[in-house]
């Protein structure tokens, strides 16, 4: 009975988070398509970023690589909206209890609905939006039976905020530096992620 209740609760949370993202995307699509003209394929833009990612929780590992990519569409002179998919490899830590030890591998997969604001008169872009994150802490090596409390496997709502320093002059490809922040609310914890990444906008 407990297993069925927990499974139903997790499924409901996932469904609610997915509904939030889809609703945001639907609203963005409506805003991006003026009554006098439809969306034009040549106006779509893309971006990729790769760099360092760190989990900011107690006893978190040192961090590792993170990367993301997305597409967006202009809806005003200073605004674009779109979707981004990212993956964070957050590192591994060793936990010892008595004579037993286990490794905990942290990672996160995310889908975000983003609104991006081009700051007037400055080479900066700010993006934010809601999303869904699959947070994982996987147990490896020997003796893991006594470390079940460290395992994490949850898909929960999340929020994102990023600041990118990048040239404003129009160009086919623009390169910049991105500071990315993420937060997701787990059942028994809150994960905060911070990334410092090279960003390529095209």
N, CA, C and O of each residue as an XYZ file, in Angstrom:
808
protein
N       0.829     -1.201      0.000
C       0.000      0.000      0.000
C       0.864      1.251      0.000
O       0.585      2.196     -0.738
N       1.918      1.270      0.825
C       2.789      2.445      0.881
C       3.464      2.679     -0.455
O       3.599      3.816     -0.906
N       3.896      1.574     -1.095
C       4.580      1.708     -2.381
C       3.658      2.318     -3.409
O       4.074      3.181     -4.183
N       2.377      1.871     -3.429
C       1.439      2.414     -4.400
C       1.146      3.883     -4.128
O       1.018      4.682     -5.055
N       1.041      4.232     -2.853
C       0.783      5.631     -2.496
C       1.957      6.518     -2.890
O       1.758      7.599     -3.444
N       3.180      6.071     -2.610
C       4.363      6.850     -2.958
C       4.500      7.000     -4.463
O       4.845      8.073     -4.960
N       4.225      5.908     -5.195
C       4.308      5.960     -6.648
C       3.287      6.916     -7.223
O       3.597      7.678     -8.139
N       2.065      6.886     -6.698
C       1.030      7.789     -7.174
C       1.392      9.236     -6.907
O       1.165     10.107     -7.747
N       1.966      9.496     -5.715
C       2.356     10.856     -5.371
C       3.452     11.366     -6.297
O       3.398     12.510     -6.749
N       4.460     10.515     -6.587
C       5.539     10.916     -7.485
C       5.012     11.173     -8.880
O       5.396     12.152     -9.520
N       4.129     10.296     -9.362
C       3.566     10.469    -10.697
C       2.776     11.760    -10.800
O       2.831     12.450    -11.818
N       2.035     12.088     -9.738
C       1.260     13.329     -9.731
C       2.174     14.546     -9.775
O       1.878     15.524    -10.461
N       3.288     14.487     -9.040
C       4.238     15.603     -9.041
C       4.862     15.784    -10.420
O       5.011     16.909    -10.897
N       5.225     14.680    -11.053
C       5.810     14.755    -12.383
C       4.809     15.340    -13.374
O       5.144     16.220    -14.167
N       3.564     14.833    -13.315
C       2.542     15.326    -14.227
C       2.295     16.813    -14.045
O       2.132     17.538    -15.027
N       2.266     17.275    -12.807
C       2.044     18.699    -12.532
C       3.207     19.533    -13.063
O       2.992     20.597    -13.644
N       4.434     19.058    -12.866
C       5.603     19.792    -13.353
C       5.607     19.875    -14.874
O       5.913     20.923    -15.441
N       5.271     18.777    -15.530
C       5.217     18.772    -16.993
C       4.138     19.724    -17.488
O       4.338     20.420    -18.484
N       2.991     19.765    -16.803
C       1.915     20.686    -17.188
C       2.369     22.135    -17.094
O       2.019     22.955    -17.943
N       3.154     22.456    -16.056
C       3.652     23.833    -15.906
C       4.515     24.222    -17.101
O       4.336     25.295    -17.677
N       5.461     23.342    -17.479
C       6.353     23.646    -18.588
C       5.575     23.764    -19.898
O       5.808     24.695    -20.670
N       4.659     22.837    -20.156
C       3.885     22.871    -21.394
C       3.000     24.106    -21.473
O       2.830     24.681    -22.548
N       2.434     24.519    -20.337
C       1.618     25.731    -20.315
C       2.464     26.952    -20.646
O       2.045     27.809    -21.423
N       3.647     27.033    -20.060
C       4.541     28.158    -20.347
C       4.934     28.188    -21.818
O       4.981     29.257    -22.427
N       5.214     27.030    -22.387
C       5.582     26.976    -23.794
C       4.423     27.379    -24.691
O       4.614     28.064    -25.696
N       3.217     26.949    -24.323
C       2.041     27.319    -25.111
C       1.811     28.826    -25.077
O       1.526     29.432    -26.110
N       1.931     29.428    -23.908
C       1.776     30.885    -23.793
C       2.860     31.613    -24.577
O       2.601     32.635    -25.213
N       4.075     31.077    -24.526
C       5.167     31.702    -25.271
C       4.924     31.626    -26.767
O       5.207     32.578    -27.495
N       4.401     30.499    -27.229
C       4.125     30.347    -28.656
C       3.045     31.319    -29.117
O       3.138     31.895    -30.200
N       2.023     31.495    -28.287
C       0.962     32.444    -28.635
C       1.512     33.862    -28.696
O       1.184     34.623    -29.606
N       2.349     34.214    -27.724
C       2.921     35.560    -27.701
C       3.871     35.788    -28.865
O       4.020     36.912    -29.344
N       4.510     34.725    -29.312
C       5.506     34.857    -30.369
C       4.902     34.899    -31.758
O       5.628     35.120    -32.727
N       3.612     34.698    -31.889
C       2.970     34.662    -33.195
C       1.961     35.791    -33.299
O       0.792     35.583    -32.974
N       2.367     36.992    -33.744
C       1.442     38.108    -33.886
C       0.332     37.781    -34.862
O       0.485     36.929    -35.738
N      -0.788     38.468    -34.701
C      -1.953     38.195    -35.535
C      -1.668     38.460    -37.006
O      -2.248     37.804    -37.870
N      -0.765     39.431    -37.314
C      -0.538     39.808    -38.704
C       0.540     38.975    -39.387
O       0.734     39.101    -40.596
N       1.238     38.134    -38.648
C       2.308     37.336    -39.254
C       2.582     36.111    -38.415
O       2.587     36.177    -37.186
N       2.815     34.973    -39.091
C       3.131     33.741    -38.388
C       4.600     33.679    -38.017
O       5.389     34.550    -38.386
N       4.951     32.645    -37.286
C       6.348     32.448    -36.912
C       7.158     32.073    -38.149
O       6.709     31.278    -38.975
N       8.348     32.645    -38.273
C       9.211     32.400    -39.416
C      10.400     31.550    -38.995
O      11.047     31.816    -37.982
N      10.673     30.528    -39.787
C      11.724     29.582    -39.448
C      13.069     30.264    -39.291
O      13.845     29.895    -38.410
N      13.368     31.266    -40.139
C      14.668     31.911    -40.083
C      14.881     32.740    -38.815
O      16.008     33.130    -38.512
N      13.796     33.013    -38.069
C      13.920     33.797    -36.842
C      14.259     32.954    -35.607
O      14.589     33.499    -34.554
N      14.178     31.643    -35.735
C      14.557     30.794    -34.605
C      16.052     30.904    -34.340
O      16.855     31.014    -35.267
N      16.409     30.873    -33.072
C      17.800     30.942    -32.659
C      18.133     29.743    -31.776
O      17.242     29.101    -31.220
N      19.418     29.451    -31.656
C      19.842     28.342    -30.817
C      20.994     28.735    -29.920
O      21.643     29.759    -30.134
N      21.246     27.916    -28.914
C      22.382     28.161    -28.033
C      22.874     26.854    -27.435
O      22.100     25.923    -27.212
N      24.169     26.803    -27.181
C      24.825     25.677    -26.531
C      25.743     26.226    -25.450
O      26.325     27.299    -25.610
N      25.870     25.496    -24.357
C      26.811     25.903    -23.313
C      27.414     24.668    -22.656
O      26.753     23.640    -22.508
N      28.677     24.786    -22.267
C      29.367     23.673    -21.615
C      30.388     24.246    -20.639
O      31.016     25.270    -20.911
N      30.545     23.577    -19.504
C      31.493     24.043    -18.509
C      31.362     23.284    -17.199
O      31.028     22.100    -17.174
N      31.633     23.992    -16.114
C      31.680     23.396    -14.775
C      30.318     23.494    -14.096
O      29.635     24.512    -14.205
N      29.925     22.428    -13.393
C      28.684     22.418    -12.631
C      28.917     21.933    -11.214
O      29.681     20.993    -10.995
N      28.264     22.568    -10.248
C      28.475     22.243     -8.823
C      27.135     22.162     -8.119
O      26.262     23.006     -8.322
N      26.976     21.130     -7.280
C      25.799     20.975     -6.427
C      26.079     21.620     -5.080
O      27.081     21.313     -4.434
N      25.185     22.521     -4.653
C      25.393     23.259     -3.408
C      24.507     22.695     -2.304
O      23.492     23.289     -1.942
N      24.904     21.540     -1.775
C      24.243     20.939     -0.617
C      25.334     20.440      0.326
O      26.509     20.402     -0.040
N      24.944     20.059      1.535
C      25.900     19.562      2.528
C      26.600     18.304      2.026
O      25.950     17.386      1.526
N      27.916     18.261      2.157
C      28.739     17.115      1.774
C      28.683     16.810      0.282
O      28.913     15.670     -0.120
N      28.384     17.803     -0.540
C      28.348     17.578     -1.980
C      29.759     17.400     -2.524
O      30.705     17.940     -1.951
N      29.923     16.658     -3.611
C      31.253     16.500     -4.214
C      31.726     17.795     -4.866
O      31.012     18.798     -4.873
N      32.934     17.758     -5.409
C      33.555     18.973     -5.943
C      32.893     19.488     -7.206
O      33.076     20.652     -7.565
N      32.130     18.652     -7.887
C      31.484     19.072     -9.113
C      32.170     18.487    -10.332
O      33.219     17.850    -10.232
N      31.560     18.715    -11.482
C      32.102     18.175    -12.721
C      31.527     18.973    -13.888
O      31.265     20.168    -13.752
N      31.331     18.326    -15.022
C      30.926     19.015    -16.233
C      29.401     19.165    -16.313
O      28.655     18.316    -15.826
N      28.963     20.247    -16.929
C      27.543     20.437    -17.223
C      27.421     21.020    -18.621
O      28.298     21.750    -19.082
N      26.322     20.690    -19.287
C      26.112     21.228    -20.629
C      24.619     21.323    -20.903
O      23.811     20.619    -20.297
N      24.270     22.213    -21.835
C      22.865     22.415    -22.191
C      22.769     22.944    -23.606
O      23.746     23.432    -24.175
N      21.579     22.838    -24.160
C      21.309     23.366    -25.490
C      19.830     23.683    -25.615
O      18.993     23.060    -24.962
N      19.516     24.654    -26.455
C      18.110     25.026    -26.590
C      17.843     25.818    -27.838
O      18.757     26.179    -28.580
N      16.564     26.085    -28.061
C      16.104     26.922    -29.172
C      15.184     27.988    -28.607
O      14.548     27.795    -27.571
N      15.123     29.125    -29.308
C      14.287     30.217    -28.846
C      13.807     31.046    -30.031
O      14.301     30.920    -31.152
N      12.828     31.899    -29.743
C      12.213     32.703    -30.789
C      11.964     34.110    -30.244
O      11.502     34.252    -29.112
N      12.261     35.153    -31.027
C      12.045     36.521    -30.542
C      10.554     36.855    -30.449
O       9.774     36.541    -31.349
N      10.178     37.498    -29.343
C       8.787     37.922    -29.166
C       8.684     39.433    -28.999
O       7.583     39.984    -29.019
N       9.818     40.109    -28.836
C       9.873     41.571    -28.744
C      11.308     41.977    -29.037
O      12.173     41.119    -29.216
N      11.570     43.285    -29.088
C      12.908     43.752    -29.456
C      13.980     43.296    -28.478
O      15.129     43.098    -28.872
N      13.622     43.125    -27.205
C      14.597     42.736    -26.191
C      14.315     41.369    -25.575
O      14.972     40.983    -24.608
N      13.352     40.637    -26.116
C      12.932     39.394    -25.475
C      12.879     38.237    -26.479
O      12.476     38.409    -27.629
N      13.296     37.063    -26.016
C      13.067     35.809    -26.734
C      12.522     34.789    -25.742
O      12.664     34.949    -24.530
N      11.910     33.760    -26.260
C      11.407     32.683    -25.396
C      11.658     31.352    -26.081
O      11.700     31.273    -27.309
N      11.825     30.307    -25.281
C      12.106     29.004    -25.873
C      12.223     27.916    -24.829
O      11.688     28.023    -23.726
N      12.935     26.867    -25.202
C      13.083     25.700    -24.323
C      14.550     25.279    -24.312
O      15.262     25.435    -25.304
N      14.989     24.744    -23.175
C      16.376     24.310    -23.013
C      16.412     22.948    -22.329
O      15.634     22.675    -21.416
N      17.327     22.102    -22.787
C      17.554     20.787    -22.192
C      18.991     20.733    -21.703
O      19.908     21.122    -22.426
N      19.195     20.255    -20.485
C      20.547     20.230    -19.942
C      20.830     18.985    -19.121
O      19.917     18.302    -18.658
N      22.111     18.707    -18.951
C      22.546     17.567    -18.139
C      23.729     17.997    -17.292
O      24.660     18.637    -17.780
N      23.681     17.639    -16.019
C      24.717     18.018    -15.062
C      25.341     16.754    -14.474
O      24.647     15.950    -13.852
N      26.639     16.578    -14.666
C      27.406     15.562    -13.946
C      28.028     16.269    -12.750
O      28.919     17.101    -12.917
N      27.571     15.948    -11.554
C      27.874     16.759    -10.376
C      28.966     16.175     -9.485
O      29.260     16.718     -8.419
N      29.567     15.068     -9.922
C      30.686     14.515     -9.173
C      30.302     13.330     -8.303
O      29.134     12.952     -8.210
N      31.318     12.755     -7.668
C      31.177     11.560     -6.831
C      31.836     11.805     -5.479
O      32.910     12.403     -5.410
N      31.199     11.347     -4.407
C      31.829     11.421     -3.089
C      31.825     10.047     -2.437
O      30.956      9.217     -2.701
N      32.810      9.827     -1.587
C      32.938      8.561     -0.866
C      32.369      8.723      0.533
O      32.737      9.646      1.259
N      31.482      7.832      0.903
C      30.881      7.837      2.239
C      31.320      6.567      2.964
O      31.192      5.464      2.432
N      31.837      6.730      4.179
C      32.292      5.593      4.972
C      31.507      5.520      6.276
O      31.295      6.527      6.951
N      31.085      4.320      6.611
C      30.386      4.053      7.866
C      30.959      2.774      8.454
O      30.685      1.671      7.983
N      31.751      2.950      9.482
C      32.409      1.774     10.053
C      33.390      1.191      9.057
O      34.235      1.902      8.514
N      33.276     -0.101      8.821
C      34.163     -0.772      7.876
C      33.608     -0.780      6.460
O      34.244     -1.308      5.548
N      32.431     -0.202      6.270
C      31.796     -0.202      4.962
C      31.972      1.150      4.278
O      32.114      2.182      4.935
N      31.961      1.124      2.960
C      32.070      2.348      2.186
C      31.237      2.264      0.926
O      30.980      1.176      0.411
N      30.819      3.408      0.435
C      30.050      3.468     -0.804
C      30.335      4.781     -1.506
O      30.626      5.791     -0.866
N      30.250      4.759     -2.813
C      30.379      5.963     -3.606
C      28.992      6.434     -4.030
O      28.125      5.630     -4.372
N      28.801      7.740     -4.002
C      27.523      8.333     -4.399
C      27.776      9.230     -5.605
O      28.500     10.221     -5.506
N      27.181      8.885     -6.737
C      27.334      9.659     -7.970
C      26.123     10.575     -8.133
O      24.984     10.108     -8.160
N      26.374     11.889     -8.241
C      25.304     12.874     -8.361
C      25.174     13.342     -9.809
O      26.172     13.568    -10.494
N      23.920     13.485    -10.267
C      23.674     14.000    -11.608
C      22.268     14.572    -11.671
O      21.446     14.330    -10.788
N      22.002     15.333    -12.722
C      20.677     15.919    -12.905
C      20.416     16.124    -14.392
O      21.301     16.532    -15.145
N      19.193     15.834    -14.796
C      18.731     16.089    -16.159
C      17.578     17.073    -16.073
O      16.721     16.938    -15.200
N      17.537     18.064    -16.961
C      16.526     19.110    -16.845
C      15.934     19.489    -18.188
O      16.574     19.375    -19.234
N      14.680     19.946    -18.126
C      14.010     20.599    -19.246
C      13.438     21.898    -18.708
O      12.680     21.896    -17.738
N      13.805     23.017    -19.343
C      13.406     24.334    -18.861
C      12.670     25.103    -19.954
O      13.041     25.037    -21.126
N      11.632     25.827    -19.569
C      11.013     26.828    -20.434
C      11.618     28.176    -20.060
O      11.541     28.591    -18.904
N      12.221     28.863    -21.036
C      12.999     30.052    -20.726
C      12.457     31.300    -21.403
O      11.962     31.248    -22.529
N      12.556     32.417    -20.704
C      12.390     33.747    -21.283
C      13.735     34.445    -21.142
O      14.317     34.472    -20.058
N      14.231     35.014    -22.251
C      15.554     35.651    -22.235
C      15.402     37.147    -22.515
O      14.747     37.551    -23.476
N      16.018     37.952    -21.662
C      15.973     39.412    -21.780
C      17.346     39.943    -22.146
O      18.319     39.667    -21.444
N      17.444     40.697    -23.228
C      18.676     41.342    -23.632
C      18.732     42.704    -22.956
O      17.948     43.596    -23.279
N      19.651     42.860    -22.027
C      19.738     44.089    -21.236
C      20.090     45.258    -22.155
O      21.116     45.199    -22.832
N      19.272     46.326    -22.206
C      19.555     47.465    -23.095
C      20.879     48.133    -22.754
O      21.163     48.422    -21.591
N      21.685     48.375    -23.784
C      22.923     49.112    -23.607
C      24.038     48.361    -22.919
O      25.049     48.967    -22.561
N      23.891     47.057    -22.720
C      24.935     46.277    -22.037
C      25.098     44.922    -22.729
O      24.128     44.385    -23.265
N      26.318     44.361    -22.724
C      26.540     43.049    -23.348
C      26.119     41.912    -22.421
O      26.906     41.007    -22.141
N      24.888     41.963    -21.952
C      24.384     40.980    -20.990
C      23.025     40.452    -21.423
O      22.216     41.176    -22.005
N      22.789     39.187    -21.131
C      21.486     38.566    -21.336
C      21.084     37.834    -20.062
O      21.895     37.120    -19.472
N      19.844     38.006    -19.640
C      19.308     37.354    -18.446
C      18.204     36.408    -18.873
O      17.298     36.810    -19.604
N      18.259     35.163    -18.434
C      17.210     34.194    -18.747
C      16.692     33.552    -17.468
O      17.445     33.320    -16.522
N      15.403     33.272    -17.456
C      14.777     32.643    -16.299
C      13.544     31.886    -16.748
O      13.005     32.127    -17.827
N      13.102     30.956    -15.892
C      11.891     30.223    -16.212
C      11.716     28.977    -15.363
O      12.624     28.577    -14.634
N      10.535     28.362    -15.463
C      10.245     27.126    -14.731
C      10.678     25.909    -15.531
O      10.935     25.997    -16.731
N      10.755     24.771    -14.851
C      11.137     23.552    -15.546
C      10.876     22.309    -14.734
O      10.197     22.336    -13.708
N      11.433     21.222    -15.219
C      11.355     19.917    -14.559
C      12.768     19.363    -14.479
O      13.506     19.393    -15.463
N      13.148     18.857    -13.310
C      14.485     18.297    -13.130
C      14.407     16.889    -12.553
O      13.663     16.627    -11.608
N      15.186     15.996    -13.139
C      15.351     14.647    -12.606
C      16.665     14.621    -11.837
O      17.741     14.638    -12.434
N      16.576     14.579    -10.508
C      17.753     14.605     -9.636
C      18.095     13.179     -9.212
O      17.222     12.409     -8.812
N      19.391     12.839     -9.307
C      19.805     11.484     -8.973
C      21.062     11.496     -8.114
O      21.974     12.297     -8.320
N      21.084     10.583     -7.141
C      22.285     10.266     -6.373
C      22.349      8.749     -6.334
O      21.630      8.114     -5.562
N      23.205      8.167     -7.161
C      23.269      6.718     -7.338
C      24.379      6.124     -6.484
O      25.492      6.648     -6.445
N      24.067      5.023     -5.798
C      25.046      4.325     -4.973
C      25.813      3.313     -5.810
O      25.233      2.570     -6.601
N      27.153      3.299     -5.619
C      27.991      2.332     -6.321
C      28.968      1.710     -5.334
O      28.998      2.075     -4.159
N      29.760      0.775     -5.820
C      30.788      0.040     -5.072
C      30.162     -0.903     -4.055
O      28.966     -1.186     -4.122
N      30.984     -1.401     -3.094
C      30.547     -2.452     -2.178
C      29.885     -1.859     -0.951
O      30.073     -0.688     -0.621
N      29.096     -2.703     -0.276
C      28.516     -2.313      1.002
C      27.416     -1.284      0.925
O      27.186     -0.560      1.894
N      26.714     -1.195     -0.218
C      25.721     -0.128     -0.381
C      24.443     -0.376      0.418
O      23.630      0.535      0.577
N      24.256     -1.594      0.920
C      23.014     -1.901      1.641
C      22.801     -1.008      2.848
O      21.657     -0.738      3.213
N      23.868     -0.542      3.476
C      23.738      0.300      4.645
C      23.696      1.787      4.342
O      23.787      2.613      5.251
N      23.557      2.134      3.056
C      23.609      3.539      2.657
C      22.371      3.956      1.850
O      22.407      4.934      1.103
N      21.294      3.211      2.010
C      20.103      3.482      1.197
C      19.565      4.899      1.400
O      18.940      5.455      0.497
N      19.798      5.480      2.563
C      19.269      6.815      2.841
C      19.931      7.903      2.009
O      19.420      9.021      1.935
N      21.071      7.587      1.377
C      21.774      8.580      0.562
C      21.289      8.607     -0.881
O      21.564      9.562     -1.607
N      20.575      7.579     -1.300
C      20.134      7.499     -2.690
C      19.013      8.503     -2.969
O      18.141      8.732     -2.132
N      19.059      9.091     -4.161
C      18.036     10.038     -4.602
C      17.642      9.694     -6.036
O      18.501      9.480     -6.890
N      16.354      9.642     -6.288
C      15.845      9.469     -7.646
C      14.458     10.106     -7.703
O      13.442      9.440     -7.507
N      14.441     11.412     -7.976
C      13.194     12.162     -7.980
C      13.122     13.081     -9.192
O      14.133     13.634     -9.625
N      11.933     13.235     -9.728
C      11.664     14.208    -10.784
C      10.713     15.243    -10.220
O       9.574     14.938     -9.867
N      11.203     16.481    -10.142
C      10.457     17.522     -9.437
C      10.470     18.833    -10.217
O      11.289     19.006    -11.120
N       9.569     19.763     -9.876
C       9.608     21.092    -10.488
C      10.906     21.809    -10.136
O      11.499     21.558     -9.087
N      11.338     22.695    -11.017
C      12.571     23.441    -10.795
C      12.415     24.856    -11.334
O      11.423     25.184    -11.986
N      13.403     25.679    -11.053
C      13.430     27.047    -11.558
C      14.860     27.372    -11.963
O      15.812     26.853    -11.381
N      15.003     28.236    -12.964
C      16.331     28.568    -13.471
C      16.526     30.070    -13.550
O      15.573     30.826    -13.737
N      17.776     30.491    -13.405
C      18.174     31.882    -13.585
C      19.612     31.878    -14.089
O      20.494     31.280    -13.473
N      19.839     32.552    -15.217
C      21.177     32.583    -15.806
C      21.511     33.997    -16.252
O      20.640     34.773    -16.644
N      22.809     34.309    -16.178
C      23.337     35.591    -16.645
C      24.474     35.288    -17.616
O      25.418     34.573    -17.282
N      24.369     35.846    -18.830
C      25.374     35.592    -19.857
C      25.992     36.897    -20.324
O      25.282     37.812    -20.741
N      27.317     36.983    -20.253
C      28.052     38.112    -20.805
C      28.429     37.755    -22.242
O      29.192     36.815    -22.469
N      27.894     38.505    -23.217
C      28.057     38.151    -24.621
C      27.937     39.395    -25.476
O      27.235     40.337    -25.108
N      28.605     39.408    -26.598
C      28.575     40.566    -27.486
C      27.160     40.834    -27.996
O      26.386     39.903    -28.219
N      26.830     42.114    -28.178
C      25.515     42.497    -28.661
C      25.463     42.655    -30.178
O      24.386     42.574    -30.767
N      26.603     42.877    -30.812
C      26.634     43.079    -32.253
C      26.139     41.831    -32.969
O      26.628     40.736    -32.693
N      25.179     41.970    -33.883
C      24.656     40.793    -34.601
C      25.767     40.043    -35.327
O      26.639     40.651    -35.948
N      25.726     38.723    -35.241
C      26.709     37.873    -35.902
C      26.121     36.470    -36.016
O      25.274     36.088    -35.209
N      26.561     35.699    -37.010
C      26.046     34.327    -37.140
C      26.295     33.485    -35.892
O      25.463     32.660    -35.516
N      27.451     33.701    -35.250
C      27.803     32.975    -34.032
C      28.369     33.976    -33.028
O      29.250     34.767    -33.366
N      27.866     33.941    -31.799
C      28.378     34.806    -30.734
C      28.819     33.923    -29.563
O      28.135     32.965    -29.203
N      29.957     34.257    -28.984
C      30.528     33.468    -27.886
C      30.533     34.316    -26.622
O      30.892     35.493    -26.657
N      30.132     33.713    -25.506
C      30.090     34.436    -24.247
C      30.361     33.538    -23.055
O      30.729     32.373    -23.207
N      30.176     34.095    -21.870
C      30.391     33.375    -20.614
C      29.094     33.401    -19.810
O      28.496     34.460    -19.617
N      28.668     32.241    -19.348
C      27.368     32.098    -18.670
C      27.538     31.641    -17.224
O      28.288     30.708    -16.935
N      26.831     32.312    -16.332
C      26.653     31.839    -14.963
C      25.223     31.334    -14.837
O      24.278     32.106    -14.999
N      25.051     30.045    -14.548
C      23.731     29.426    -14.531
C      23.384     28.938    -13.131
O      24.207     28.297    -12.477
N      22.192     29.229    -12.673
C      21.713     28.763    -11.380
C      20.427     27.973    -11.527
O      19.556     28.331    -12.320
N      20.311     26.905    -10.765
C      19.115     26.068    -10.793
C      18.726     25.711     -9.357
O      19.581     25.618     -8.477
N      17.439     25.516     -9.138
C      16.971     25.031     -7.847
C      15.817     24.074     -8.084
O      14.954     24.336     -8.922
N      15.795     22.974     -7.357
C      14.686     22.025     -7.406
C      14.369     21.572     -5.989
O      15.261     21.418     -5.156
N      13.083     21.362     -5.732
C      12.617     21.067     -4.386
C      12.278     19.593     -4.283
O      11.236     19.148     -4.764
N      13.183     18.827     -3.639
C      12.974     17.395     -3.457
C      12.110     17.143     -2.225
O      11.771     18.072     -1.492
N      11.765     15.896     -2.008
C      10.895     15.546     -0.883
C      11.524     15.912      0.451
O      10.852     16.462      1.324
N      12.815     15.610      0.616
C      13.480     15.846      1.898
C      14.645     16.817      1.804
O      15.408     16.951      2.760
N      14.799     17.492      0.685
C      15.956     18.363      0.524
C      15.674     19.366     -0.594
O      14.700     19.231     -1.335
N      16.530     20.358     -0.702
C      16.489     21.310     -1.807
C      17.843     21.307     -2.486
O      18.864     21.568     -1.850
N      17.854     21.012     -3.777
C      19.094     21.024     -4.526
C      19.260     22.373     -5.209
O      18.357     22.846     -5.899
N      20.438     22.997     -5.007
C      20.806     24.202     -5.726
C      22.043     23.889     -6.562
O      23.028     23.363     -6.045
N      21.992     24.211     -7.847
C      23.083     23.933     -8.768
C      23.626     25.256     -9.305
O      22.867     26.193     -9.555
N      24.942     25.322     -9.478
C      25.584     26.503    -10.029
C      26.540     26.068    -11.131
O      27.342     25.151    -10.950
N      26.445     26.739    -12.275
C      27.320     26.406    -13.393
C      28.049     27.634    -13.909
O      27.493     28.733    -13.920
N      29.291     27.450    -14.337
C      30.089     28.468    -15.014
C      30.488     27.872    -16.354
O      31.270     26.923    -16.406
N      29.943     28.440    -17.462
C      30.052     27.729    -18.738
C      30.365     28.677    -19.895
O      30.023     29.859    -19.870
N      31.022     28.120    -20.902
C      31.198     28.793    -22.179
C      29.884     28.679    -22.945
O      29.325     27.589    -23.061
N      29.393     29.790    -23.463
C      28.111     29.796    -24.168
C      28.309     30.205    -25.621
O      29.037     31.152    -25.918
N      27.658     29.488    -26.512
C      27.688     29.788    -27.952
C      26.266     30.019    -28.405
O      25.438     29.112    -28.321
N      25.958     31.228    -28.890
C      24.627     31.561    -29.399
C      24.698     31.703    -30.911
O      25.629     32.312    -31.438
N      23.728     31.149    -31.603
C      23.760     31.172    -33.067
C      22.351     31.319    -33.633
O      22.176     31.358    -34.851
